[in-house]
Amino acid sequence: MDTNVGTVDRMIRIVFGLILLAVPFSNFLGSDWVGQLLAGVAFIVGVTVVISGALARCYIYKALGINTCSVQ
């Protein structure tokens, strides 16, 4: 699959993903089951966003026909 995520988009994804990865390690969401569930979801989404930014590939962009990469 060709890359379809541009440089600026990649940096935004990596920064946002790292922020989401930090959420479970903080006490921001609380320690009840809802907070733990949201922390788990934030971790999974963070990993996915960091990987898509690192690989410059986004399957949602591909399905929607979006390409933010200027070089093919």
mmCIF file of the N, C-alpha and C atoms, coordinates in Angstrom:
data_MODEL
# 
_entry.id   MODEL 
# 
loop_
_atom_site.group_PDB 
_atom_site.id 
_atom_site.type_symbol 
_atom_site.label_atom_id 
_atom_site.label_alt_id 
_atom_site.label_comp_id 
_atom_site.label_asym_id 
_atom_site.label_entity_id 
_atom_site.label_seq_id 
_atom_site.pdbx_PDB_ins_code 
_atom_site.Cartn_x 
_atom_site.Cartn_y 
_atom_site.Cartn_z 
_atom_site.occupancy 
_atom_site.B_iso_or_equiv 
_atom_site.pdbx_formal_charge 
_atom_site.auth_seq_id 
_atom_site.auth_comp_id 
_atom_site.auth_asym_id 
_atom_site.auth_atom_id 
_atom_site.pdbx_PDB_model_num 
ATOM 1   N N  . MET A 1 1  ? 0.845   -1.183 0.000  1.00 0.00 ? 1  MET A N  1 
ATOM 2   C CA . MET A 1 1  ? 0.000   0.000  0.000  1.00 0.00 ? 1  MET A CA 1 
ATOM 3   C C  . MET A 1 1  ? 0.883   1.236  0.000  1.00 0.00 ? 1  MET A C  1 
ATOM 4   N N  . ASP A 1 2  ? 0.532   2.193  -0.821 1.00 0.00 ? 2  ASP A N  1 
ATOM 5   C CA . ASP A 1 2  ? 1.271   3.448  -0.888 1.00 0.00 ? 2  ASP A CA 1 
ATOM 6   C C  . ASP A 1 2  ? 0.988   4.301  0.343  1.00 0.00 ? 2  ASP A C  1 
ATOM 7   N N  . THR A 1 3  ? 1.907   5.209  0.613  1.00 0.00 ? 3  THR A N  1 
ATOM 8   C CA . THR A 1 3  ? 1.688   6.129  1.733  1.00 0.00 ? 3  THR A CA 1 
ATOM 9   C C  . THR A 1 3  ? 0.605   7.130  1.352  1.00 0.00 ? 3  THR A C  1 
ATOM 10  N N  . ASN A 1 4  ? -0.239  7.469  2.295  1.00 0.00 ? 4  ASN A N  1 
ATOM 11  C CA . ASN A 1 4  ? -1.291  8.443  2.030  1.00 0.00 ? 4  ASN A CA 1 
ATOM 12  C C  . ASN A 1 4  ? -1.421  9.460  3.165  1.00 0.00 ? 4  ASN A C  1 
ATOM 13  N N  . VAL A 1 5  ? -0.398  9.534  4.028  1.00 0.00 ? 5  VAL A N  1 
ATOM 14  C CA . VAL A 1 5  ? -0.391  10.477 5.139  1.00 0.00 ? 5  VAL A CA 1 
ATOM 15  C C  . VAL A 1 5  ? 0.815   11.391 4.971  1.00 0.00 ? 5  VAL A C  1 
ATOM 16  N N  . GLY A 1 6  ? 0.568   12.690 4.892  1.00 0.00 ? 6  GLY A N  1 
ATOM 17  C CA . GLY A 1 6  ? 1.636   13.667 4.691  1.00 0.00 ? 6  GLY A CA 1 
ATOM 18  C C  . GLY A 1 6  ? 2.435   13.932 5.953  1.00 0.00 ? 6  GLY A C  1 
ATOM 19  N N  . THR A 1 7  ? 3.468   14.741 5.821  1.00 0.00 ? 7  THR A N  1 
ATOM 20  C CA . THR A 1 7  ? 4.398   15.015 6.914  1.00 0.00 ? 7  THR A CA 1 
ATOM 21  C C  . THR A 1 7  ? 3.732   15.710 8.092  1.00 0.00 ? 7  THR A C  1 
ATOM 22  N N  . VAL A 1 8  ? 2.966   16.743 7.834  1.00 0.00 ? 8  VAL A N  1 
ATOM 23  C CA . VAL A 1 8  ? 2.298   17.470 8.923  1.00 0.00 ? 8  VAL A CA 1 
ATOM 24  C C  . VAL A 1 8  ? 1.287   16.550 9.604  1.00 0.00 ? 8  VAL A C  1 
ATOM 25  N N  . ASP A 1 9  ? 0.534   15.823 8.818  1.00 0.00 ? 9  ASP A N  1 
ATOM 26  C CA . ASP A 1 9  ? -0.445  14.881 9.353  1.00 0.00 ? 9  ASP A CA 1 
ATOM 27  C C  . ASP A 1 9  ? 0.238   13.809 10.207 1.00 0.00 ? 9  ASP A C  1 
ATOM 28  N N  . ARG A 1 10 ? 1.393   13.344 9.765  1.00 0.00 ? 10 ARG A N  1 
ATOM 29  C CA . ARG A 1 10 ? 2.144   12.339 10.522 1.00 0.00 ? 10 ARG A CA 1 
ATOM 30  C C  . ARG A 1 10 ? 2.577   12.873 11.880 1.00 0.00 ? 10 ARG A C  1 
ATOM 31  N N  . MET A 1 11 ? 3.100   14.093 11.908 1.00 0.00 ? 11 MET A N  1 
ATOM 32  C CA . MET A 1 11 ? 3.551   14.684 13.170 1.00 0.00 ? 11 MET A CA 1 
ATOM 33  C C  . MET A 1 11 ? 2.382   14.882 14.134 1.00 0.00 ? 11 MET A C  1 
ATOM 34  N N  . ILE A 1 12 ? 1.255   15.341 13.608 1.00 0.00 ? 12 ILE A N  1 
ATOM 35  C CA . ILE A 1 12 ? 0.067   15.518 14.451 1.00 0.00 ? 12 ILE A CA 1 
ATOM 36  C C  . ILE A 1 12 ? -0.390  14.185 15.013 1.00 0.00 ? 12 ILE A C  1 
ATOM 37  N N  . ARG A 1 13 ? -0.395  13.141 14.187 1.00 0.00 ? 13 ARG A N  1 
ATOM 38  C CA . ARG A 1 13 ? -0.799  11.809 14.643 1.00 0.00 ? 13 ARG A CA 1 
ATOM 39  C C  . ARG A 1 13 ? 0.141   11.286 15.730 1.00 0.00 ? 13 ARG A C  1 
ATOM 40  N N  . ILE A 1 14 ? 1.426   11.451 15.547 1.00 0.00 ? 14 ILE A N  1 
ATOM 41  C CA . ILE A 1 14 ? 2.386   10.927 16.518 1.00 0.00 ? 14 ILE A CA 1 
ATOM 42  C C  . ILE A 1 14 ? 2.266   11.670 17.849 1.00 0.00 ? 14 ILE A C  1 
ATOM 43  N N  . VAL A 1 15 ? 2.150   12.987 17.818 1.00 0.00 ? 15 VAL A N  1 
ATOM 44  C CA . VAL A 1 15 ? 2.016   13.759 19.058 1.00 0.00 ? 15 VAL A CA 1 
ATOM 45  C C  . VAL A 1 15 ? 0.708   13.405 19.766 1.00 0.00 ? 15 VAL A C  1 
ATOM 46  N N  . PHE A 1 16 ? -0.394  13.377 19.029 1.00 0.00 ? 16 PHE A N  1 
ATOM 47  C CA . PHE A 1 16 ? -1.685  13.044 19.614 1.00 0.00 ? 16 PHE A CA 1 
ATOM 48  C C  . PHE A 1 16 ? -1.688  11.617 20.162 1.00 0.00 ? 16 PHE A C  1 
ATOM 49  N N  . GLY A 1 17 ? -1.066  10.697 19.434 1.00 0.00 ? 17 GLY A N  1 
ATOM 50  C CA . GLY A 1 17 ? -0.985  9.313  19.890 1.00 0.00 ? 17 GLY A CA 1 
ATOM 51  C C  . GLY A 1 17 ? -0.176  9.174  21.164 1.00 0.00 ? 17 GLY A C  1 
ATOM 52  N N  . LEU A 1 18 ? 0.924   9.912  21.263 1.00 0.00 ? 18 LEU A N  1 
ATOM 53  C CA . LEU A 1 18 ? 1.734   9.862  22.481 1.00 0.00 ? 18 LEU A CA 1 
ATOM 54  C C  . LEU A 1 18 ? 0.982   10.445 23.679 1.00 0.00 ? 18 LEU A C  1 
ATOM 55  N N  . ILE A 1 19 ? 0.182   11.468 23.429 1.00 0.00 ? 19 ILE A N  1 
ATOM 56  C CA . ILE A 1 19 ? -0.648  12.007 24.509 1.00 0.00 ? 19 ILE A CA 1 
ATOM 57  C C  . ILE A 1 19 ? -1.659  10.963 24.964 1.00 0.00 ? 19 ILE A C  1 
ATOM 58  N N  . LEU A 1 20 ? -2.283  10.280 24.018 1.00 0.00 ? 20 LEU A N  1 
ATOM 59  C CA . LEU A 1 20 ? -3.238  9.229  24.378 1.00 0.00 ? 20 LEU A CA 1 
ATOM 60  C C  . LEU A 1 20 ? -2.561  8.073  25.102 1.00 0.00 ? 20 LEU A C  1 
ATOM 61  N N  . LEU A 1 21 ? -1.320  7.771  24.741 1.00 0.00 ? 21 LEU A N  1 
ATOM 62  C CA . LEU A 1 21 ? -0.589  6.700  25.426 1.00 0.00 ? 21 LEU A CA 1 
ATOM 63  C C  . LEU A 1 21 ? -0.254  7.069  26.864 1.00 0.00 ? 21 LEU A C  1 
ATOM 64  N N  . ALA A 1 22 ? -0.159  8.351  27.161 1.00 0.00 ? 22 ALA A N  1 
ATOM 65  C CA . ALA A 1 22 ? 0.151   8.798  28.517 1.00 0.00 ? 22 ALA A CA 1 
ATOM 66  C C  . ALA A 1 22 ? -1.070  8.788  29.433 1.00 0.00 ? 22 ALA A C  1 
ATOM 67  N N  . VAL A 1 23 ? -2.268  8.808  28.871 1.00 0.00 ? 23 VAL A N  1 
ATOM 68  C CA . VAL A 1 23 ? -3.494  8.883  29.672 1.00 0.00 ? 23 VAL A CA 1 
ATOM 69  C C  . VAL A 1 23 ? -3.628  7.725  30.660 1.00 0.00 ? 23 VAL A C  1 
ATOM 70  N N  . PRO A 1 24 ? -3.411  6.471  30.276 1.00 0.00 ? 24 PRO A N  1 
ATOM 71  C CA . PRO A 1 24 ? -3.577  5.392  31.247 1.00 0.00 ? 24 PRO A CA 1 
ATOM 72  C C  . PRO A 1 24 ? -2.598  5.455  32.419 1.00 0.00 ? 24 PRO A C  1 
ATOM 73  N N  . PHE A 1 25 ? -1.464  6.101  32.232 1.00 0.00 ? 25 PHE A N  1 
ATOM 74  C CA . PHE A 1 25 ? -0.466  6.166  33.287 1.00 0.00 ? 25 PHE A CA 1 
ATOM 75  C C  . PHE A 1 25 ? -0.674  7.352  34.226 1.00 0.00 ? 25 PHE A C  1 
ATOM 76  N N  . SER A 1 26 ? -1.633  8.197  33.900 1.00 0.00 ? 26 SER A N  1 
ATOM 77  C CA . SER A 1 26 ? -1.987  9.297  34.798 1.00 0.00 ? 26 SER A CA 1 
ATOM 78  C C  . SER A 1 26 ? -3.249  8.906  35.563 1.00 0.00 ? 26 SER A C  1 
ATOM 79  N N  . ASN A 1 27 ? -3.599  9.668  36.548 1.00 0.00 ? 27 ASN A N  1 
ATOM 80  C CA . ASN A 1 27 ? -4.813  9.396  37.310 1.00 0.00 ? 27 ASN A CA 1 
ATOM 81  C C  . ASN A 1 27 ? -5.924  10.336 36.852 1.00 0.00 ? 27 ASN A C  1 
ATOM 82  N N  . PHE A 1 28 ? -5.868  10.744 35.611 1.00 0.00 ? 28 PHE A N  1 
ATOM 83  C CA . PHE A 1 28 ? -6.799  11.717 35.059 1.00 0.00 ? 28 PHE A CA 1 
ATOM 84  C C  . PHE A 1 28 ? -8.226  11.184 34.983 1.00 0.00 ? 28 PHE A C  1 
ATOM 85  N N  . LEU A 1 29 ? -8.392  9.905  34.667 1.00 0.00 ? 29 LEU A N  1 
ATOM 86  C CA . LEU A 1 29 ? -9.723  9.333  34.462 1.00 0.00 ? 29 LEU A CA 1 
ATOM 87  C C  . LEU A 1 29 ? -10.290 8.656  35.703 1.00 0.00 ? 29 LEU A C  1 
ATOM 88  N N  . GLY A 1 30 ? -9.532  8.583  36.750 1.00 0.00 ? 30 GLY A N  1 
ATOM 89  C CA . GLY A 1 30 ? -10.018 7.934  37.965 1.00 0.00 ? 30 GLY A CA 1 
ATOM 90  C C  . GLY A 1 30 ? -9.694  6.449  37.984 1.00 0.00 ? 30 GLY A C  1 
ATOM 91  N N  . SER A 1 31 ? -10.051 5.797  39.090 1.00 0.00 ? 31 SER A N  1 
ATOM 92  C CA . SER A 1 31 ? -9.693  4.384  39.238 1.00 0.00 ? 31 SER A CA 1 
ATOM 93  C C  . SER A 1 31 ? -10.907 3.467  39.221 1.00 0.00 ? 31 SER A C  1 
ATOM 94  N N  . ASP A 1 32 ? -12.095 3.998  38.931 1.00 0.00 ? 32 ASP A N  1 
ATOM 95  C CA . ASP A 1 32 ? -13.257 3.124  38.841 1.00 0.00 ? 32 ASP A CA 1 
ATOM 96  C C  . ASP A 1 32 ? -13.243 2.383  37.506 1.00 0.00 ? 32 ASP A C  1 
ATOM 97  N N  . TRP A 1 33 ? -14.207 1.518  37.297 1.00 0.00 ? 33 TRP A N  1 
ATOM 98  C CA . TRP A 1 33 ? -14.181 0.679  36.095 1.00 0.00 ? 33 TRP A CA 1 
ATOM 99  C C  . TRP A 1 33 ? -14.376 1.491  34.821 1.00 0.00 ? 33 TRP A C  1 
ATOM 100 N N  . VAL A 1 34 ? -15.104 2.586  34.893 1.00 0.00 ? 34 VAL A N  1 
ATOM 101 C CA . VAL A 1 34 ? -15.296 3.425  33.705 1.00 0.00 ? 34 VAL A CA 1 
ATOM 102 C C  . VAL A 1 34 ? -13.976 4.095  33.322 1.00 0.00 ? 34 VAL A C  1 
ATOM 103 N N  . GLY A 1 35 ? -13.262 4.603  34.321 1.00 0.00 ? 35 GLY A N  1 
ATOM 104 C CA . GLY A 1 35 ? -11.966 5.213  34.057 1.00 0.00 ? 35 GLY A CA 1 
ATOM 105 C C  . GLY A 1 35 ? -10.969 4.223  33.494 1.00 0.00 ? 35 GLY A C  1 
ATOM 106 N N  . GLN A 1 36 ? -10.986 3.002  34.015 1.00 0.00 ? 36 GLN A N  1 
ATOM 107 C CA . GLN A 1 36 ? -10.088 1.971  33.508 1.00 0.00 ? 36 GLN A CA 1 
ATOM 108 C C  . GLN A 1 36 ? -10.447 1.577  32.084 1.00 0.00 ? 36 GLN A C  1 
ATOM 109 N N  . LEU A 1 37 ? -11.738 1.511  31.792 1.00 0.00 ? 37 LEU A N  1 
ATOM 110 C CA . LEU A 1 37 ? -12.177 1.189  30.436 1.00 0.00 ? 37 LEU A CA 1 
ATOM 111 C C  . LEU A 1 37 ? -11.750 2.284  29.458 1.00 0.00 ? 37 LEU A C  1 
ATOM 112 N N  . LEU A 1 38 ? -11.968 3.537  29.842 1.00 0.00 ? 38 LEU A N  1 
ATOM 113 C CA . LEU A 1 38 ? -11.569 4.649  28.981 1.00 0.00 ? 38 LEU A CA 1 
ATOM 114 C C  . LEU A 1 38 ? -10.053 4.717  28.811 1.00 0.00 ? 38 LEU A C  1 
ATOM 115 N N  . ALA A 1 39 ? -9.316  4.384  29.870 1.00 0.00 ? 39 ALA A N  1 
ATOM 116 C CA . ALA A 1 39 ? -7.853  4.363  29.773 1.00 0.00 ? 39 ALA A CA 1 
ATOM 117 C C  . ALA A 1 39 ? -7.405  3.281  28.794 1.00 0.00 ? 39 ALA A C  1 
ATOM 118 N N  . GLY A 1 40 ? -8.056  2.133  28.826 1.00 0.00 ? 40 GLY A N  1 
ATOM 119 C CA . GLY A 1 40 ? -7.728  1.058  27.883 1.00 0.00 ? 40 GLY A CA 1 
ATOM 120 C C  . GLY A 1 40 ? -8.029  1.447  26.452 1.00 0.00 ? 40 GLY A C  1 
ATOM 121 N N  . VAL A 1 41 ? -9.165  2.086  26.253 1.00 0.00 ? 41 VAL A N  1 
ATOM 122 C CA . VAL A 1 41 ? -9.529  2.555  24.909 1.00 0.00 ? 41 VAL A CA 1 
ATOM 123 C C  . VAL A 1 41 ? -8.539  3.614  24.433 1.00 0.00 ? 41 VAL A C  1 
ATOM 124 N N  . ALA A 1 42 ? -8.165  4.543  25.318 1.00 0.00 ? 42 ALA A N  1 
ATOM 125 C CA . ALA A 1 42 ? -7.190  5.570  24.949 1.00 0.00 ? 42 ALA A CA 1 
ATOM 126 C C  . ALA A 1 42 ? -5.859  4.945  24.565 1.00 0.00 ? 42 ALA A C  1 
ATOM 127 N N  . PHE A 1 43 ? -5.440  3.900  25.281 1.00 0.00 ? 43 PHE A N  1 
ATOM 128 C CA . PHE A 1 43 ? -4.183  3.230  24.970 1.00 0.00 ? 43 PHE A CA 1 
ATOM 129 C C  . PHE A 1 43 ? -4.240  2.563  23.594 1.00 0.00 ? 43 PHE A C  1 
ATOM 130 N N  . ILE A 1 44 ? -5.331  1.859  23.312 1.00 0.00 ? 44 ILE A N  1 
ATOM 131 C CA . ILE A 1 44 ? -5.466  1.171  22.019 1.00 0.00 ? 44 ILE A CA 1 
ATOM 132 C C  . ILE A 1 44 ? -5.511  2.182  20.873 1.00 0.00 ? 44 ILE A C  1 
ATOM 133 N N  . VAL A 1 45 ? -6.272  3.249  21.037 1.00 0.00 ? 45 VAL A N  1 
ATOM 134 C CA . VAL A 1 45 ? -6.348  4.275  20.000 1.00 0.00 ? 45 VAL A CA 1 
ATOM 135 C C  . VAL A 1 45 ? -4.988  4.964  19.843 1.00 0.00 ? 45 VAL A C  1 
ATOM 136 N N  . GLY A 1 46 ? -4.299  5.216  20.951 1.00 0.00 ? 46 GLY A N  1 
ATOM 137 C CA . GLY A 1 46 ? -2.978  5.840  20.893 1.00 0.00 ? 46 GLY A CA 1 
ATOM 138 C C  . GLY A 1 46 ? -1.977  5.001  20.124 1.00 0.00 ? 46 GLY A C  1 
ATOM 139 N N  . VAL A 1 47 ? -1.964  3.698  20.390 1.00 0.00 ? 47 VAL A N  1 
ATOM 140 C CA . VAL A 1 47 ? -1.054  2.795  19.667 1.00 0.00 ? 47 VAL A CA 1 
ATOM 141 C C  . VAL A 1 47 ? -1.382  2.813  18.175 1.00 0.00 ? 47 VAL A C  1 
ATOM 142 N N  . THR A 1 48 ? -2.655  2.744  17.842 1.00 0.00 ? 48 THR A N  1 
ATOM 143 C CA . THR A 1 48 ? -3.073  2.734  16.439 1.00 0.00 ? 48 THR A CA 1 
ATOM 144 C C  . THR A 1 48 ? -2.681  4.027  15.730 1.00 0.00 ? 48 THR A C  1 
ATOM 145 N N  . VAL A 1 49 ? -2.876  5.153  16.392 1.00 0.00 ? 49 VAL A N  1 
ATOM 146 C CA . VAL A 1 49 ? -2.559  6.441  15.778 1.00 0.00 ? 49 VAL A CA 1 
ATOM 147 C C  . VAL A 1 49 ? -1.052  6.611  15.609 1.00 0.00 ? 49 VAL A C  1 
ATOM 148 N N  . VAL A 1 50 ? -0.266  6.201  16.595 1.00 0.00 ? 50 VAL A N  1 
ATOM 149 C CA . VAL A 1 50 ? 1.193   6.295  16.478 1.00 0.00 ? 50 VAL A CA 1 
ATOM 150 C C  . VAL A 1 50 ? 1.699   5.405  15.349 1.00 0.00 ? 50 VAL A C  1 
ATOM 151 N N  . ILE A 1 51 ? 1.168   4.188  15.245 1.00 0.00 ? 51 ILE A N  1 
ATOM 152 C CA . ILE A 1 51 ? 1.599   3.284  14.177 1.00 0.00 ? 51 ILE A CA 1 
ATOM 153 C C  . ILE A 1 51 ? 1.236   3.848  12.807 1.00 0.00 ? 51 ILE A C  1 
ATOM 154 N N  . SER A 1 52 ? 0.013   4.383  12.663 1.00 0.00 ? 52 SER A N  1 
ATOM 155 C CA . SER A 1 52 ? -0.372  4.941  11.359 1.00 0.00 ? 52 SER A CA 1 
ATOM 156 C C  . SER A 1 52 ? 0.474   6.169  11.017 1.00 0.00 ? 52 SER A C  1 
ATOM 157 N N  . GLY A 1 53 ? 0.873   6.938  12.025 1.00 0.00 ? 53 GLY A N  1 
ATOM 158 C CA . GLY A 1 53 ? 1.751   8.076  11.764 1.00 0.00 ? 53 GLY A CA 1 
ATOM 159 C C  . GLY A 1 53 ? 3.161   7.648  11.415 1.00 0.00 ? 53 GLY A C  1 
ATOM 160 N N  . ALA A 1 54 ? 3.646   6.630  12.100 1.00 0.00 ? 54 ALA A N  1 
ATOM 161 C CA . ALA A 1 54 ? 5.012   6.154  11.831 1.00 0.00 ? 54 ALA A CA 1 
ATOM 162 C C  . ALA A 1 54 ? 5.122   5.500  10.457 1.00 0.00 ? 54 ALA A C  1 
ATOM 163 N N  . LEU A 1 55 ? 4.091   4.778  10.047 1.00 0.00 ? 55 LEU A N  1 
ATOM 164 C CA . LEU A 1 55 ? 4.129   4.098  8.752  1.00 0.00 ? 55 LEU A CA 1 
ATOM 165 C C  . LEU A 1 55 ? 3.615   4.949  7.604  1.00 0.00 ? 55 LEU A C  1 
ATOM 166 N N  . ALA A 1 56 ? 3.019   6.111  7.915  1.00 0.00 ? 56 ALA A N  1 
ATOM 167 C CA . ALA A 1 56 ? 2.452   7.030  6.917  1.00 0.00 ? 56 ALA A CA 1 
ATOM 168 C C  . ALA A 1 56 ? 1.358   6.363  6.104  1.00 0.00 ? 56 ALA A C  1 
ATOM 169 N N  . ARG A 1 57 ? 0.620   5.476  6.733  1.00 0.00 ? 57 ARG A N  1 
ATOM 170 C CA . ARG A 1 57 ? -0.482  4.777  6.074  1.00 0.00 ? 57 ARG A CA 1 
ATOM 171 C C  . ARG A 1 57 ? -1.713  4.846  6.965  1.00 0.00 ? 57 ARG A C  1 
ATOM 172 N N  . CYS A 1 58 ? -2.847  5.141  6.356  1.00 0.00 ? 58 CYS A N  1 
ATOM 173 C CA . CYS A 1 58 ? -4.100  5.179  7.095  1.00 0.00 ? 58 CYS A CA 1 
ATOM 174 C C  . CYS A 1 58 ? -5.159  4.473  6.257  1.00 0.00 ? 58 CYS A C  1 
ATOM 175 N N  . TYR A 1 59 ? -5.712  3.401  6.799  1.00 0.00 ? 59 TYR A N  1 
ATOM 176 C CA . TYR A 1 59 ? -6.709  2.629  6.067  1.00 0.00 ? 59 TYR A CA 1 
ATOM 177 C C  . TYR A 1 59 ? -8.041  3.369  5.979  1.00 0.00 ? 59 TYR A C  1 
ATOM 178 N N  . ILE A 1 60 ? -8.340  4.216  6.949  1.00 0.00 ? 60 ILE A N  1 
ATOM 179 C CA . ILE A 1 60 ? -9.560  5.016  6.872  1.00 0.00 ? 60 ILE A CA 1 
ATOM 180 C C  . ILE A 1 60 ? -9.425  6.042  5.743  1.00 0.00 ? 60 ILE A C  1 
ATOM 181 N N  . TYR A 1 61 ? -8.260  6.667  5.636  1.00 0.00 ? 61 TYR A N  1 
ATOM 182 C CA . TYR A 1 61 ? -8.019  7.585  4.520  1.00 0.00 ? 61 TYR A CA 1 
ATOM 183 C C  . TYR A 1 61 ? -8.160  6.851  3.188  1.00 0.00 ? 61 TYR A C  1 
ATOM 184 N N  . LYS A 1 62 ? -7.627  5.640  3.103  1.00 0.00 ? 62 LYS A N  1 
ATOM 185 C CA . LYS A 1 62 ? -7.705  4.869  1.864  1.00 0.00 ? 62 LYS A CA 1 
ATOM 186 C C  . LYS A 1 62 ? -9.155  4.573  1.496  1.00 0.00 ? 62 LYS A C  1 
ATOM 187 N N  . ALA A 1 63 ? -9.956  4.191  2.493  1.00 0.00 ? 63 ALA A N  1 
ATOM 188 C CA . ALA A 1 63 ? -11.361 3.887  2.233  1.00 0.00 ? 63 ALA A CA 1 
ATOM 189 C C  . ALA A 1 63 ? -12.136 5.130  1.793  1.00 0.00 ? 63 ALA A C  1 
ATOM 190 N N  . LEU A 1 64 ? -11.755 6.292  2.315  1.00 0.00 ? 64 LEU A N  1 
ATOM 191 C CA . LEU A 1 64 ? -12.445 7.538  1.958  1.00 0.00 ? 64 LEU A CA 1 
ATOM 192 C C  . LEU A 1 64 ? -11.830 8.237  0.750  1.00 0.00 ? 64 LEU A C  1 
ATOM 193 N N  . GLY A 1 65 ? -10.694 7.737  0.252  1.00 0.00 ? 65 GLY A N  1 
ATOM 194 C CA . GLY A 1 65 ? -10.044 8.338  -0.905 1.00 0.00 ? 65 GLY A CA 1 
ATOM 195 C C  . GLY A 1 65 ? -9.285  9.610  -0.587 1.00 0.00 ? 65 GLY A C  1 
ATOM 196 N N  . ILE A 1 66 ? -8.847  9.755  0.679  1.00 0.00 ? 66 ILE A N  1 
ATOM 197 C CA . ILE A 1 66 ? -8.110  10.950 1.098  1.00 0.00 ? 66 ILE A CA 1 
ATOM 198 C C  . ILE A 1 66 ? -6.616  10.673 1.007  1.00 0.00 ? 66 ILE A C  1 
ATOM 199 N N  . ASN A 1 67 ? -5.863  11.662 0.528  1.00 0.00 ? 67 ASN A N  1 
ATOM 200 C CA . ASN A 1 67 ? -4.410  11.538 0.450  1.00 0.00 ? 67 ASN A CA 1 
ATOM 201 C C  . ASN A 1 67 ? -3.808  12.887 0.837  1.00 0.00 ? 67 ASN A C  1 
ATOM 202 N N  . THR A 1 68 ? -3.122  12.947 1.978  1.00 0.00 ? 68 THR A N  1 
ATOM 203 C CA . THR A 1 68 ? -2.483  14.188 2.410  1.00 0.00 ? 68 THR A CA 1 
ATOM 204 C C  . THR A 1 68 ? -0.992  14.187 2.094  1.00 0.00 ? 68 THR A C  1 
ATOM 205 N N  . CYS A 1 69 ? -0.515  13.155 1.454  1.00 0.00 ? 69 CYS A N  1 
ATOM 206 C CA . CYS A 1 69 ? 0.899   13.051 1.094  1.00 0.00 ? 69 CYS A CA 1 
ATOM 207 C C  . CYS A 1 69 ? 1.099   13.714 -0.268 1.00 0.00 ? 69 CYS A C  1 
ATOM 208 N N  . SER A 1 70 ? 2.058   14.634 -0.347 1.00 0.00 ? 70 SER A N  1 
ATOM 209 C CA . SER A 1 70 ? 2.278   15.340 -1.613 1.00 0.00 ? 70 SER A CA 1 
ATOM 210 C C  . SER A 1 70 ? 3.130   14.529 -2.576 1.00 0.00 ? 70 SER A C  1 
ATOM 211 N N  . VAL A 1 71 ? 3.908   13.563 -2.065 1.00 0.00 ? 71 VAL A N  1 
ATOM 212 C CA . VAL A 1 71 ? 4.782   12.738 -2.905 1.00 0.00 ? 71 VAL A CA 1 
ATOM 213 C C  . VAL A 1 71 ? 4.173   11.344 -3.006 1.00 0.00 ? 71 VAL A C  1 
ATOM 214 N N  . GLN A 1 72 ? 4.031   10.849 -4.212 1.00 0.00 ? 72 GLN A N  1 
ATOM 215 C CA . GLN A 1 72 ? 3.459   9.519  -4.407 1.00 0.00 ? 72 GLN A CA 1 
ATOM 216 C C  . GLN A 1 72 ? 4.532   8.503  -4.622 1.00 0.00 ? 72 GLN A C  1 
# 
